[in-house]
Amino acid sequence: MKQTNTPLAGAERPVPPERRLRIAEVRKVTEVSPHMRRITLASAALMDFPVRRPAQWVKVFVPTVDGGKPNGRAYTIRHFRETLCEMDIDFVLHGDGPCSTWAQNAAPGEVVQIAGPRGGFRLDPDVSYLLIGGDETALPAIGAILETLPAGLSVDAFVEIPEDRDAQIIHSKADVEITWLPRGNDDAGLCSTLADAVTRAEVPQASGAVWFAAEASVARTVRRHFRIDRAIPPSRLVMSGYWKKGETDFKDSEGDQ
């Protein structure tokens, strides 16, 4: 008799591991800079959490003021300490978004839900030069990537930040030069300084790679430049719009991660 594995009508389908919700508690809160706050989350459920690469991200669901459905947004895992069942998430403090608002007031003992991880950065072994760029929303991913790069790799990083005090010390074995680009009074997403700096960089066509994440229209401009004007192979380009001005919970359909 032939056996089939077709699920019965109405039967629950198994939840994919990356969509499984895990409860985590705020263990520690650290002020990284005037516009960034690090929330350390801890949970026994993180014991088998499959974090394998830098810049992987999770969906964080924070409680609402009225006790309704939790608000969820994607955030990069800045650090993961498997033996302690801990992870650090860096929240950019801007505007009045639900997760940013929660992060500004979060305290040890509060509970959130997380799902993931997904994405992550992979370095092509044939790459000898890496160009990294992004605004403050990409800084957690940029930091996580730089800290894991190998010695002998040449890296230029350009990071747009709200002000000088938002610059961070990031250690790396690679030969890294970071250029901080304070935005000052310019509006986030409307300042051309970041795109100008990144597109001026000399990227070897044969052995260079580019990773970039920022506001969607800025990412689109940079993506077009390196794909069309520079003809860098798509396999060595990662371009993502992390957010879009005037839109909440933006999802980049053109993004590479």
LINQUI-V428711 format. One record per run of one state. SS is the DSSP state (@ for helix, = for strand, . for the rest). FROM is the first residue (numbers start at 1). TO is the last residue. If there is no record, write none. Layout:
BEGIN
ss=[SS:SS]
from=[FROM:FROM]
to=[TO:TO]
END
This chain:
BEGIN
ss=[.:@:.:=:.:=:.:@:.:=:.:=:@:.:=:.:@:.:=:.:=:.:@:.:=:.:@:.:=:.:@:.:=:@:.:@:=:.:=:.]
from=[1:17:20:22:34:36:43:44:47:56:63:71:82:85:86:93:98:106:111:120:129:135:136:147:154:162:164:167:175:183:193:201:208:216:230:234:237:245:247:248]
to=[16:19:21:33:35:42:43:46:55:62:70:81:84:85:92:97:105:110:119:128:134:135:146:153:161:163:166:174:182:192:200:207:215:229:233:236:244:246:247:257]
END
